[in-house]
């Protein structure tokens, strides 16, 4: 699970740098989706560690991020 989070974080950094260098705004929904995925994986890993309050916060945060993403896409 940790390797997935690291991979997604590196992917976000690479896409963000690419977007900044090319002034591309088409990449923003992909960044938001990956950030929501990172938050969701973090919430799942917090459940495994028995830290339920943190897990709930991360899962609600990821739900909100996905809601915003769907509003942007429409």
Backbone as a chain_set.jsonl record, in Angstrom:
{"seq": "XXXXXXXXXXXXXXXXXXXXXXXXXXXXXXXXXXXXXXXXXXXXXXXXXXXXXXXXXXXXXXXXXXXXXXXXXX", "coords": {"N": [[0.828, -1.189, 0.0], [1.997, 1.191, 0.702], [3.82, 1.588, -1.328], [2.166, 2.135, -3.472], [1.086, 4.599, -2.743], [3.421, 6.146, -2.785], [4.129, 5.945, -5.484], [1.89, 7.235, -6.674], [2.188, 9.79, -5.569], [4.638, 10.628, -6.665], [3.873, 10.626, -9.326], [1.952, 12.68, -9.329], [3.622, 14.865, -8.75], [5.291, 14.881, -11.016], [3.383, 15.318, -13.079], [2.398, 17.805, -12.249], [4.656, 19.451, -12.483], [5.05, 19.229, -15.239], [2.657, 20.418, -16.126], [3.037, 23.018, -15.165], [5.27, 23.854, -16.619], [4.382, 23.782, -19.253], [2.128, 25.31, -19.243], [-0.376, 24.066, -19.205], [-3.745, 23.443, -18.781], [-5.349, 21.318, -19.086], [-4.554, 19.147, -17.707], [-5.293, 19.281, -15.094], [-7.727, 17.942, -14.104], [-6.776, 15.279, -14.024], [-4.762, 15.473, -12.114], [-6.298, 16.134, -9.861], [-7.829, 13.801, -9.619], [-5.825, 11.9, -9.035], [-4.851, 12.919, -6.617], [-7.148, 12.609, -5.022], [-7.23, 9.829, -5.038], [-4.884, 9.226, -3.657], [-5.587, 10.206, -1.136], [-7.708, 8.489, -0.546], [-6.408, 5.952, -0.48], [-4.763, 6.479, 1.663], [-6.654, 6.711, 3.703], [-7.627, 4.08, 3.756], [-5.335, 2.721, 4.572], [-5.07, 3.784, 7.102], [-7.25, 2.641, 8.349], [-6.385, -0.01, 8.469], [-4.378, 0.347, 10.34], [-5.816, 0.763, 12.582], [-6.626, 3.321, 13.262], [-9.187, 4.887, 13.374], [-10.555, 7.482, 13.507], [-8.82, 9.161, 11.971], [-8.919, 7.777, 9.585], [-11.577, 8.112, 8.802], [-11.617, 10.867, 8.343], [-9.795, 11.065, 6.166], [-11.128, 9.501, 4.242], [-13.575, 10.856, 3.911], [-12.514, 13.239, 2.95], [-11.437, 12.368, 0.518], [-13.8, 11.638, -0.777], [-15.006, 14.149, -1.03], [-13.12, 15.387, -2.709], [-13.417, 13.818, -5.025], [-16.071, 14.48, -5.61], [-15.812, 17.207, -6.239], [-14.185, 16.904, -8.459], [-15.932, 15.609, -10.279], [-17.771, 17.652, -10.599], [-16.206, 19.515, -11.918], [-15.648, 18.193, -14.307], [-18.135, 18.047, -15.565]], "CA": [[0.0, 0.0, 0.0], [2.867, 2.351, 0.771], [4.441, 1.792, -2.637], [1.158, 2.76, -4.334], [1.036, 6.014, -2.363], [4.641, 6.802, -3.261], [4.012, 6.042, -6.939], [0.919, 8.283, -7.0], [2.755, 11.09, -5.198], [5.634, 10.975, -7.685], [3.119, 10.924, -10.544], [1.387, 14.022, -9.163], [4.709, 15.843, -8.857], [5.709, 14.946, -12.418], [2.332, 15.971, -13.852], [2.328, 19.211, -11.853], [5.793, 20.142, -13.108], [4.746, 19.295, -16.669], [1.617, 21.427, -16.299], [3.597, 24.352, -14.938], [6.198, 24.201, -17.693], [3.676, 23.934, -20.525], [0.913, 26.098, -18.996], [-1.48, 23.213, -19.619], [-4.792, 23.301, -17.777], [-6.071, 20.074, -19.342], [-4.001, 18.13, -16.826], [-5.804, 19.495, -13.742], [-8.594, 16.848, -13.618], [-5.967, 14.102, -13.708], [-4.108, 15.737, -10.825], [-7.305, 16.045, -8.807], [-8.164, 12.388, -9.455], [-4.727, 11.211, -8.36], [-4.834, 13.381, -5.226], [-8.244, 11.916, -4.355], [-6.825, 8.428, -4.86], [-3.909, 9.207, -2.568], [-6.319, 10.379, 0.116], [-8.467, 7.26, -0.308], [-5.47, 4.92, -0.041], [-4.319, 6.832, 3.009], [-7.738, 6.346, 4.607], [-7.659, 2.623, 3.886], [-4.198, 2.292, 5.393], [-5.357, 4.17, 8.492], [-8.158, 1.621, 8.885], [-5.55, -1.163, 8.821], [-3.61, 0.672, 11.539], [-6.797, 0.942, 13.668], [-6.802, 4.743, 13.587], [-10.459, 5.12, 12.7], [-10.876, 8.902, 13.265], [-8.04, 9.653, 10.84], [-9.422, 7.102, 8.393], [-12.828, 8.765, 8.415], [-11.263, 12.169, 7.77], [-9.212, 10.869, 4.842], [-12.129, 8.979, 3.312], [-14.482, 11.968, 3.594], [-11.764, 14.164, 2.113], [-11.363, 11.815, -0.834], [-15.137, 11.757, -1.365], [-15.182, 15.547, -1.421], [-12.262, 15.635, -3.867], [-14.053, 13.198, -6.186], [-17.243, 15.286, -5.911], [-15.332, 18.396, -6.945], [-13.714, 16.464, -9.771], [-17.085, 15.383, -11.154], [-18.342, 18.963, -10.912], [-15.324, 20.147, -12.904], [-15.755, 17.481, -15.574], [-19.425, 18.317, -16.208]], "C": [[0.87, 1.25, 0.0], [3.502, 2.637, -0.587], [3.457, 2.439, -3.613], [1.066, 4.245, -4.03], [2.253, 6.762, -2.876], [4.585, 6.984, -4.774], [3.052, 7.156, -7.339], [1.456, 9.668, -6.665], [3.792, 11.548, -6.224], [4.939, 11.336, -8.985], [2.498, 12.309, -10.484], [2.469, 15.082, -9.336], [5.147, 15.995, -10.305], [4.661, 15.663, -13.265], [2.211, 17.455, -13.507], [3.467, 20.013, -12.469], [5.557, 20.288, -14.607], [3.701, 20.378, -16.946], [2.124, 22.842, -16.106], [4.505, 24.782, -16.087], [5.482, 24.467, -19.011], [2.432, 24.806, -20.415], [-0.334, 25.35, -19.46], [-2.49, 23.086, -18.494], [-5.595, 22.023, -17.986], [-5.66, 18.967, -18.376], [-4.6, 18.201, -15.415], [-6.774, 18.396, -13.282], [-7.829, 15.573, -13.273], [-5.258, 14.273, -12.369], [-5.101, 15.605, -9.67], [-7.686, 14.591, -8.55], [-7.074, 11.645, -8.699], [-4.635, 11.642, -6.899], [-5.973, 12.752, -4.417], [-7.916, 10.457, -4.089], [-5.81, 8.285, -3.733], [-4.619, 9.309, -1.216], [-7.125, 9.127, 0.459], [-7.561, 6.129, 0.166], [-4.942, 5.206, 1.358], [-5.379, 6.479, 4.043], [-7.83, 4.849, 4.826], [-6.506, 2.131, 4.757], [-4.387, 2.69, 6.856], [-6.337, 3.19, 9.132], [-7.361, 0.388, 9.305], [-4.752, -0.92, 10.096], [-4.503, 0.949, 12.753], [-6.89, 2.388, 14.148], [-8.036, 5.248, 12.844], [-10.788, 6.605, 12.517], [-10.097, 9.498, 12.091], [-8.531, 9.047, 9.531], [-10.693, 7.772, 7.89], [-12.539, 10.117, 7.774], [-10.711, 12.007, 6.363], [-10.246, 10.378, 3.834], [-13.142, 10.06, 2.947], [-13.79, 12.999, 2.707], [-11.683, 13.653, 0.682], [-12.732, 11.872, -1.517], [-15.41, 13.179, -1.836], [-14.344, 15.883, -2.657], [-12.881, 15.03, -5.12], [-15.322, 13.943, -6.585], [-16.849, 16.532, -6.688], [-14.849, 18.037, -8.35], [-14.882, 16.263, -10.723], [-17.787, 16.679, -11.5], [-17.511, 19.694, -11.965], [-15.498, 19.506, -14.274], [-17.056, 17.832, -16.29], [-19.469, 19.614, -16.915]], "O": [[0.525, 2.252, -0.627], [3.698, 3.795, -0.953], [3.865, 3.206, -4.486], [0.977, 5.064, -4.945], [2.132, 7.891, -3.351], [4.946, 8.041, -5.292], [3.354, 7.938, -8.241], [1.204, 10.622, -7.401], [3.819, 12.718, -6.605], [5.369, 12.257, -9.68], [2.511, 13.038, -11.476], [2.245, 16.092, -10.003], [5.354, 17.113, -10.776], [5.004, 16.52, -14.079], [1.948, 18.274, -14.388], [3.258, 21.137, -12.928], [5.828, 21.341, -15.183], [3.844, 21.159, -17.886], [1.693, 23.762, -16.8], [4.503, 25.948, -16.48], [5.934, 25.294, -19.803], [1.747, 25.017, -21.416], [-1.241, 25.946, -20.043], [-2.146, 22.675, -17.386], [-6.434, 21.678, -17.154], [-6.356, 17.96, -18.251], [-4.427, 17.271, -14.627], [-6.652, 17.946, -12.143], [-8.194, 14.865, -12.335], [-5.165, 13.33, -11.583], [-4.78, 15.032, -8.629], [-7.85, 14.186, -7.399], [-7.372, 10.845, -7.812], [-4.367, 10.812, -6.03], [-5.782, 12.402, -3.253], [-8.276, 9.911, -3.046], [-5.87, 7.337, -2.95], [-4.289, 8.588, -0.275], [-7.214, 8.748, 1.627], [-7.903, 5.42, 1.112], [-4.704, 4.287, 2.141], [-5.055, 6.004, 5.131], [-8.079, 4.393, 5.942], [-6.681, 1.233, 5.58], [-3.908, 1.995, 7.752], [-6.26, 2.937, 10.335], [-7.618, -0.194, 10.358], [-4.477, -1.855, 10.849], [-4.013, 1.322, 13.818], [-7.2, 2.641, 15.312], [-7.937, 5.937, 11.829], [-11.269, 6.972, 11.445], [-10.657, 10.259, 11.302], [-8.557, 9.714, 8.497], [-10.86, 7.975, 6.687], [-13.155, 10.471, 6.768], [-11.116, 12.734, 5.456], [-10.231, 10.807, 2.68], [-13.529, 10.168, 1.784], [-14.414, 13.569, 1.812], [-11.843, 14.424, -0.264], [-12.809, 12.13, -2.719], [-15.975, 13.389, -2.909], [-14.813, 16.588, -3.55], [-12.874, 15.664, -6.176], [-15.629, 14.035, -7.774], [-17.486, 16.872, -7.685], [-15.078, 18.778, -9.306], [-14.822, 16.709, -11.869], [-18.349, 16.801, -12.589], [-18.056, 20.408, -12.806], [-15.497, 20.2, -15.291], [-17.072, 17.905, -17.519], [-20.495, 19.965, -17.498]]}, "num_chains": 1, "name": "protein.A"}
